[in-house]
Amino acid sequence: MQDESPVALARITPVAMTPGSAPGAIVPRQTSPSEKAAIIVRLLLAEGTPLPLTSLPEHHQTRLAEQMARMGLVDRATLAAVVDDFLAALDATGLTFPDGIDGALALVDGHISPNAASRLRRMAASTAKGDPWERIAALPPEELLPLLADEAAETAAVALSKLPVARAADLLAQMPGDRARRVALAMSRTAATGPETLRRIGTALVAQLDARPPRAFSTGPVDRIGAILNVSPTATREDVLAGLDEADAAFAEQVRRAIFTFAHIPARIAPRDMPRLLRAVDPAQIITALAAAQADPALAPVVTAILDALSPRMAQQLRDDMDIRGAVPAKEADAAYTAITAAIRQLEASGEITLKTDEG
């Protein structure tokens, strides 16, 4: 940065004649990159444009403020020339890349292996350029709660204070009662927390995240075993659940909640979605499933719920086809039930239907 006095920087360039210029024309003076940045920032702020200057490194923020303090008066010709240069630079820009490892990781996360992502996160944490609280705020509650469980109440209070109010309230509600009260009380002791302390706490929490070994599975054990039992024969599913009840009743209950079977259709599928579901399944599988379920007292209500959601003509056509189909072997019935539940899961994953929860 040029070491020029405020007077020299503030002066208007004397009148200079150039070929073709009108008498008395003001020629733009030469400006350094720092001066150009200060002029553009001042202009945008004057226009009311919000600028995320806090995302700049602190030494750049300081340099910018010091340069703005030295600028003084800028003539219109110089302002116009700087704006033209700025717009030309924007027009010439073809592609931009994020600054630093943390920005690059945010760009490629999900497209690289978990091991590579974990290694990059450790590198980003060691550079300490980004704001650790941005990453912490992006964590889902199921990851934030274990992260804060073993921390001091004051640390948890600071973390909640950095989160949006709605998310902080949700996390506080999921904490055990005694823990929630201690964290709430600790809020009163966080008034004197300084920016550097806040950053150190965030960096320490992020370091704990990065210290965890990468997970081999993207879903939890409940979802994995639930997905397997969803497509398992009924006898196998009931046998496994009975064994889970004996070994771990709480885990067995979570697995039951994760399972979606043919019997769950009336409670989880809205009547308006029934026609969409039937269009997604092979008609022969539908007839097989309905014919088998009609003969099973436990599943007969499912048949009624499906047919009631259809037009009278379509419902009667299905009843006629079910009568023609007759008795269905257990193996074929299980295969048809599985085909329908698999189609439901695919429709849910694509967003075409929404399964109702236990609370409706």
C-alpha positions as CSV (number, residue, x, y, z in Angstrom):
1,M,0.0,0.0,0.0
2,Q,1.3,3.4,-0.9
3,D,2.3,5.6,2.0
4,E,0.6,8.8,0.9
5,S,-0.6,11.7,3.1
6,P,-4.3,12.3,3.4
7,V,-3.8,15.6,1.6
8,A,-2.2,13.9,-1.4
9,L,-4.8,11.2,-1.5
10,A,-7.7,13.7,-1.2
11,R,-6.5,16.1,-3.8
12,I,-8.3,16.5,-7.1
13,T,-5.9,16.0,-10.0
14,P,-5.3,19.4,-11.6
15,V,-6.8,20.1,-15.0
16,A,-4.9,18.4,-17.7
17,M,-5.5,18.7,-21.4
18,T,-5.5,15.6,-23.5
19,P,-6.1,15.3,-27.3
20,G,-9.8,15.6,-27.9
21,S,-10.6,16.7,-24.3
22,A,-12.7,19.7,-23.6
23,P,-11.1,22.7,-21.9
24,G,-11.3,22.3,-18.1
25,A,-11.9,18.5,-18.2
26,I,-10.8,16.7,-15.0
27,V,-8.6,13.7,-15.7
28,P,-9.0,10.7,-13.4
29,R,-6.0,10.3,-11.1
30,Q,-4.1,7.0,-10.7
31,T,-5.4,4.8,-7.9
32,S,-3.8,1.8,-6.2
33,P,-5.7,-1.5,-5.7
34,S,-6.3,-0.7,-2.1
35,E,-7.7,2.7,-3.0
36,K,-10.0,1.1,-5.6
37,A,-11.3,-1.4,-3.0
38,A,-12.0,1.4,-0.6
39,I,-13.8,3.4,-3.2
40,I,-16.0,0.5,-4.3
41,V,-16.8,-0.5,-0.7
42,R,-17.7,3.2,0.1
43,L,-19.9,3.4,-3.0
44,L,-21.8,0.2,-2.2
45,L,-22.3,1.1,1.4
46,A,-23.7,4.5,0.3
47,E,-26.2,2.7,-1.9
48,G,-27.3,0.6,1.0
49,T,-25.9,-2.7,-0.3
50,P,-25.1,-5.2,2.5
51,L,-21.5,-6.3,2.3
52,P,-20.3,-9.4,4.2
53,L,-17.0,-7.8,5.2
54,T,-16.8,-10.0,8.3
55,S,-16.0,-12.9,6.0
56,L,-12.7,-11.2,5.1
57,P,-9.6,-12.0,7.2
58,E,-9.3,-9.6,10.0
59,H,-6.1,-8.0,8.7
60,H,-7.8,-7.3,5.4
61,Q,-10.7,-5.7,7.3
62,T,-8.2,-3.5,9.2
63,R,-6.3,-2.6,6.0
64,L,-9.6,-1.6,4.3
65,A,-10.7,0.6,7.2
66,E,-7.3,2.3,7.4
67,Q,-7.4,3.0,3.7
68,M,-10.9,4.4,3.9
69,A,-9.8,6.7,6.7
70,R,-7.1,8.2,4.4
71,M,-9.1,8.6,1.2
72,G,-10.7,12.0,1.8
73,L,-12.4,13.5,-1.3
74,V,-12.6,11.5,-4.6
75,D,-13.6,13.4,-7.7
76,R,-16.3,12.1,-10.1
77,A,-13.9,11.3,-12.9
78,T,-11.8,9.1,-10.6
79,L,-14.9,7.5,-9.2
80,A,-16.3,6.7,-12.7
81,A,-12.9,5.3,-13.8
82,V,-12.7,3.0,-10.8
83,V,-16.3,1.8,-11.3
84,D,-15.6,1.1,-15.0
85,D,-12.5,-0.9,-14.0
86,F,-14.5,-2.8,-11.4
87,L,-17.3,-3.7,-13.8
88,A,-14.8,-4.7,-16.5
89,A,-13.2,-7.1,-14.0
90,L,-16.6,-8.6,-13.1
91,D,-17.5,-9.1,-16.8
92,A,-14.1,-10.8,-17.4
93,T,-14.6,-13.2,-14.5
94,G,-15.3,-16.7,-15.8
95,L,-15.1,-19.0,-12.8
96,T,-14.3,-18.5,-9.1
97,F,-13.0,-21.0,-6.5
98,P,-13.5,-20.9,-2.7
99,D,-10.7,-19.5,-0.6
100,G,-8.9,-22.0,1.6
101,I,-9.3,-25.7,2.4
102,D,-12.5,-25.2,4.3
103,G,-14.2,-23.6,1.3
104,A,-12.9,-26.3,-1.0
105,L,-14.2,-29.0,1.3
106,A,-17.7,-27.4,1.4
107,L,-17.6,-27.5,-2.4
108,V,-16.6,-31.2,-2.8
109,D,-18.1,-32.6,0.4
110,G,-20.3,-35.5,-0.6
111,H,-18.4,-36.2,-3.8
112,I,-15.2,-37.5,-2.1
113,S,-14.5,-40.5,0.2
114,P,-15.2,-40.1,3.9
115,N,-11.5,-40.6,4.7
116,A,-10.5,-37.8,2.4
117,A,-13.2,-35.5,3.8
118,S,-12.0,-36.2,7.3
119,R,-8.4,-35.5,6.4
120,L,-9.4,-32.2,4.8
121,R,-11.5,-31.2,7.8
122,R,-8.4,-31.7,10.0
123,M,-6.4,-29.5,7.7
124,A,-9.0,-26.8,7.6
125,A,-9.2,-26.8,11.4
126,S,-5.4,-26.5,11.6
127,T,-5.4,-23.4,9.4
128,A,-8.0,-21.7,11.6
129,K,-9.1,-19.4,8.8
130,G,-12.8,-20.1,8.7
131,D,-15.5,-19.5,11.4
132,P,-15.9,-22.8,13.3
133,W,-19.4,-21.8,14.5
134,E,-20.7,-21.9,10.9
135,R,-19.9,-25.6,10.7
136,I,-21.3,-26.3,14.2
137,A,-24.5,-24.5,13.4
138,A,-24.9,-26.7,10.3
139,L,-24.8,-29.9,12.4
140,P,-28.1,-31.8,12.9
141,P,-29.4,-32.2,16.5
142,E,-28.4,-35.9,16.6
143,E,-24.8,-34.9,16.2
144,L,-24.8,-31.7,18.3
145,L,-26.3,-33.4,21.4
146,P,-23.6,-36.0,21.8
147,L,-21.0,-33.3,21.1
148,L,-22.2,-31.1,23.9
149,A,-23.1,-34.0,26.3
150,D,-19.7,-34.2,27.9
151,E,-18.9,-30.5,27.8
152,A,-19.1,-28.1,30.8
153,A,-22.4,-26.4,31.2
154,E,-20.8,-23.1,30.3
155,T,-19.5,-24.5,27.0
156,A,-22.9,-25.9,26.1
157,A,-24.5,-22.5,27.0
158,V,-22.1,-20.7,24.7
159,A,-22.9,-23.2,21.9
160,L,-26.6,-22.7,22.3
161,S,-26.1,-18.9,22.3
162,K,-24.4,-19.2,18.9
163,L,-27.3,-21.1,17.4
164,P,-30.6,-19.8,16.0
165,V,-33.2,-19.5,18.8
166,A,-35.5,-22.2,17.4
167,R,-32.6,-24.7,17.1
168,A,-31.3,-23.8,20.6
169,A,-34.7,-24.4,22.1
170,D,-35.0,-27.7,20.3
171,L,-31.6,-28.9,21.7
172,L,-32.4,-27.7,25.2
173,A,-35.7,-29.6,25.1
174,Q,-33.9,-32.8,24.2
175,M,-31.4,-32.6,27.1
176,P,-32.2,-34.4,30.4
177,G,-34.0,-32.1,32.8
178,D,-31.1,-31.6,35.2
179,R,-28.6,-31.0,32.4
180,A,-31.0,-28.5,30.7
181,R,-31.4,-26.5,34.0
182,R,-27.6,-26.4,34.5
183,V,-27.0,-25.2,30.9
184,A,-29.7,-22.5,31.3
185,L,-28.2,-21.3,34.6
186,A,-24.8,-21.2,32.9
187,M,-26.1,-18.6,30.5
188,S,-25.7,-16.0,33.2
189,R,-22.0,-16.7,33.3
190,T,-21.3,-16.2,29.6
191,A,-21.8,-12.4,29.5
192,A,-18.0,-11.7,29.7
193,T,-17.1,-14.2,27.0
194,G,-14.7,-12.4,24.5
195,P,-14.4,-13.0,20.7
196,E,-11.1,-14.9,21.1
197,T,-12.6,-17.2,23.8
198,L,-15.6,-17.8,21.6
199,R,-13.4,-18.8,18.7
200,R,-11.3,-21.1,20.9
201,I,-14.4,-22.9,22.1
202,G,-15.7,-23.3,18.6
203,T,-12.3,-24.5,17.4
204,A,-12.1,-27.1,20.2
205,L,-15.6,-28.4,19.4
206,V,-14.7,-28.7,15.7
207,A,-11.5,-30.5,16.6
208,Q,-13.6,-33.1,18.5
209,L,-15.8,-33.6,15.5
210,D,-12.7,-34.1,13.3
211,A,-11.2,-36.5,15.8
212,R,-14.0,-39.0,15.3
213,P,-13.3,-41.8,12.9
214,P,-15.2,-41.6,9.7
215,R,-18.4,-43.8,9.7
216,A,-18.6,-46.7,7.4
217,F,-22.4,-46.4,7.1
218,S,-24.4,-43.4,6.3
219,T,-27.4,-44.5,8.3
220,G,-27.8,-45.8,11.8
221,P,-28.3,-49.4,12.9
222,V,-32.0,-49.0,13.4
223,D,-32.6,-47.8,9.9
224,R,-30.3,-50.5,8.4
225,I,-32.0,-53.4,10.2
226,G,-35.4,-51.8,9.6
227,A,-34.7,-51.6,5.8
228,I,-33.6,-55.3,5.8
229,L,-36.7,-56.5,7.7
230,N,-38.9,-54.4,5.4
231,V,-38.2,-56.8,2.5
232,S,-37.8,-60.0,4.6
233,P,-40.5,-62.7,4.7
234,T,-43.1,-62.2,7.4
235,A,-42.0,-65.3,9.4
236,T,-38.4,-64.1,9.3
237,R,-39.3,-60.6,10.4
238,E,-41.4,-61.7,13.3
239,D,-38.8,-64.2,14.5
240,V,-36.0,-61.5,14.4
241,L,-38.2,-59.0,16.2
242,A,-39.1,-61.6,18.9
243,G,-35.4,-62.2,19.4
244,L,-34.7,-58.5,19.6
245,D,-37.4,-58.1,22.2
246,E,-35.6,-60.6,24.5
247,A,-32.2,-59.2,24.0
248,D,-32.9,-55.4,23.9
249,A,-36.5,-54.3,24.2
250,A,-35.7,-50.6,23.6
251,F,-33.8,-51.3,20.4
252,A,-36.5,-53.7,19.2
253,E,-39.1,-50.9,19.7
254,Q,-37.0,-48.5,17.6
255,V,-36.7,-51.1,14.9
256,R,-40.5,-51.7,14.9
257,R,-41.0,-47.9,14.3
258,A,-38.5,-48.0,11.4
259,I,-40.3,-50.9,9.7
260,F,-43.0,-50.3,7.1
261,T,-45.0,-53.3,6.2
262,F,-48.1,-54.0,4.1
263,A,-50.2,-53.8,7.3
264,H,-49.1,-50.2,7.9
265,I,-50.7,-48.9,4.7
266,P,-54.0,-47.6,6.2
267,A,-52.2,-45.8,9.0
268,R,-49.4,-44.3,7.0
269,I,-50.7,-43.7,3.5
270,A,-53.2,-40.9,2.8
271,P,-56.3,-42.0,0.8
272,R,-55.4,-39.5,-1.9
273,D,-52.1,-41.2,-2.5
274,M,-53.5,-44.7,-3.0
275,P,-54.1,-44.3,-6.8
276,R,-50.5,-43.0,-7.2
277,L,-49.2,-46.0,-5.3
278,L,-51.2,-48.5,-7.4
279,R,-49.8,-47.0,-10.6
280,A,-46.3,-47.5,-9.3
281,V,-46.7,-51.3,-8.8
282,D,-47.1,-54.1,-11.3
283,P,-50.9,-54.8,-11.5
284,A,-50.3,-58.6,-11.1
285,Q,-48.5,-57.9,-7.8
286,I,-51.4,-55.7,-6.6
287,I,-54.0,-58.4,-7.4
288,T,-51.8,-61.0,-5.7
289,A,-51.3,-58.9,-2.5
290,L,-55.0,-57.9,-2.3
291,A,-56.2,-61.5,-2.8
292,A,-53.9,-62.8,-0.2
293,A,-54.7,-60.1,2.3
294,Q,-58.4,-60.5,1.9
295,A,-58.1,-64.1,3.1
296,D,-56.1,-63.0,6.2
297,P,-58.3,-61.5,9.0
298,A,-55.3,-59.4,10.2
299,L,-54.8,-57.8,6.8
300,A,-58.4,-57.6,5.5
301,P,-58.7,-53.9,6.8
302,V,-55.8,-53.0,4.5
303,V,-57.8,-54.2,1.5
304,T,-60.8,-52.3,2.6
305,A,-58.7,-49.1,3.1
306,I,-57.2,-49.4,-0.4
307,L,-60.4,-50.1,-2.2
308,D,-62.3,-47.3,-0.4
309,A,-59.8,-44.8,-1.6
310,L,-60.5,-45.7,-5.3
311,S,-63.3,-44.9,-7.6
312,P,-66.2,-47.4,-7.5
313,R,-65.5,-48.7,-11.0
314,M,-61.8,-49.3,-10.2
315,A,-62.5,-50.9,-6.9
316,Q,-65.0,-53.3,-8.5
317,Q,-62.6,-54.2,-11.2
318,L,-60.0,-55.1,-8.5
319,R,-62.5,-57.2,-6.6
320,D,-63.3,-59.1,-9.8
321,D,-59.6,-59.7,-10.4
322,M,-59.1,-60.8,-6.8
323,D,-61.9,-63.4,-7.2
324,I,-60.3,-64.8,-10.3
325,R,-56.9,-64.9,-8.7
326,G,-58.2,-67.2,-5.9
327,A,-56.0,-68.6,-3.1
328,V,-52.4,-67.3,-3.0
329,P,-49.4,-69.3,-1.7
330,A,-47.6,-67.7,1.3
331,K,-44.4,-67.2,-0.7
332,E,-46.1,-65.4,-3.5
333,A,-48.1,-63.2,-1.0
334,D,-44.9,-62.2,0.8
335,A,-43.3,-61.2,-2.6
336,A,-46.3,-59.1,-3.5
337,Y,-46.4,-57.4,-0.1
338,T,-42.6,-56.6,-0.5
339,A,-43.1,-55.2,-4.0
340,I,-45.8,-52.8,-2.7
341,T,-43.8,-51.6,0.3
342,A,-40.7,-51.1,-1.8
343,A,-42.7,-49.0,-4.2
344,I,-44.0,-46.9,-1.2
345,R,-40.4,-46.3,0.0
346,Q,-39.4,-45.2,-3.5
347,L,-42.3,-42.8,-3.8
348,E,-41.5,-41.4,-0.4
349,A,-37.8,-41.0,-1.3
350,S,-38.7,-39.2,-4.5
351,G,-41.0,-36.9,-2.6
352,E,-44.1,-38.0,-4.5
353,I,-45.9,-39.1,-1.3
354,T,-45.4,-38.3,2.4
355,L,-45.9,-41.0,5.0
356,K,-48.0,-40.0,7.9
357,T,-46.3,-40.2,11.3
358,D,-47.7,-41.9,14.4
359,E,-49.0,-38.5,15.5
360,G,-50.7,-37.9,12.2
